[in-house]
Amino acid sequence: MGSIEYRLNHPVTAQQFIELLRHSTLAERRPVDDLDCMQGMLDNADLTVTAWRGDELVGIARAVTDFHYCCYLSDLAVHRDLQRAGIGRKLQAMTRAQLGPRCKLILLAAPAANDYYPQIGYSHNPRCWVLEPDHSID
């Protein structure tokens, strides 16, 4: 597998992010063909924890948070060749370590990862709602 180095809030280019998503299960649910959107996702994240194998981005936890009450873990991606090696757990643990003691981690699970989260301590919450960008609030 090679040595994995973890970095906190280390710069990531949109292209590196896109490549990682394409090598995980997330590219099908992210706007990887919209470079401006992908760059905005990186630029406006409050917290990123990344995993690197040399110069290659092999994992990311990208979060939007107030650091005190809630942290939305909007992306958790690990290169498919390195999944099940503990990288995702480490990314989440490092994310959690940056948060206050009352702060909850909140995420939407990718369908392929739905069974993963209960195994590491997450509880299921069926009350999530999504308003798509093409729908207005009347």
N, C-alpha and C positions, 0 to 999 in steps of 0.2 A: 504494500500500500504506500510505502514511503512516509516520511515524517509530515505530520499535519501541524501547521502553526495557526493559532487562533489570534484574531486581532479585533480590537474594539474600536468602532467608528473609523476604520481605515478606509481611505478613498477607494471606491469601486467605480469603474466606468460602466456606462449603460451597456456597452458591448460585452463586457465581462459578465454582467448580470444576465443578459439575454442568453449568452452561451451556457451559463450554468442552468438556467431555467429549461433550455432545450435539452439538456442532459439529465433532467429530472422529470418529474411528472407535472410540473407547474406550467410549462409553456402553453399548453392547450387552454389554460384558464387565465392567461395574462396577455396584455397587448404587446407581444414581443415584436410586432411589425411596426410599432409606433415608437420610434426612438425618442421623441420629445416626451412622451408620456412616461416611458421607462426611466429617462433621466430625471424627470420630476419626481417619480416615486423614490429614487435614491436621494435626491437633493432635499426632499422634505420629510424624510424619515427622521425621527427623533433619536433613534438608537439602532445601530447595526452591529452585529457580531458576525465575523466572517471566518471561514476556514480556508486555508491555502495549502497547496502542495507545490512548493516552489513559487513560481509566479502565476500558477493556475488557481483561480477561485473555484473551490470544490464544495463550498457550503455557505449559506447565509441565513441569518435570522434578522429580518427587517421589521422594525416596530414603530408604531405611532403611540406615544404615551405622555401622560402627565407626571410619571415617575412616582406618584403617591397613591392613586386609587385604582387606575386601570392602565393596562398596557395591551394594545391590540397588536398581536403578533401577525402581521399581515402577510408575511412570506417566511416560510421555513423550507428551504430547499437544500438537498444534498445530492451531489452527482450520483447517478444510478449505480456506477461501478463501486462506489464507496458506501452505499446504504447498508445499514445493519452493522456498522462498525463503531457506533457510539457517537458519531459526529453530530447528529441531530440533537441528541440528549445534551451533549456538551454545549452546543449553541444555545439551547434553551436555558441551561443552568447558568451560563455566563450572562444571558439576558436578564434572568431573574436576579442575579447578584447585583445588577445595576439599579434595581428598583427598591422603593421603600418597603417597610415591613407589612404594610396593609395593601400593597398593590397586587392586583389580580392579573394573571396572564389570560388573555381572551383570544381565541382564534376560530377560524372556520376551517374545518378539516377538508383536505382533498379527499375525494371518494376512495382512492386507493389507500389512504392513511387513516381511515375512520376507526379501524380497530387498534391502531397504534397508541393513540392518546390515553385511553383508559388504563392501559398497561403501565403508564408512567405517572399516573396520579390525577389526570384531568377528570373533571366531572362533566357530564353531558347537560347541555341547557337547550331545550327545544324552542326557546322564545326569541330566537334571532330573526330579524326581519331585514329585508333588503329592498331598497328603492332604486330601480335601474335608472341610469342617467337620462333616458328618453321619456320618463314619466314625471309629470309635474305634481306638486302637492296642491290639491284643490281646496 
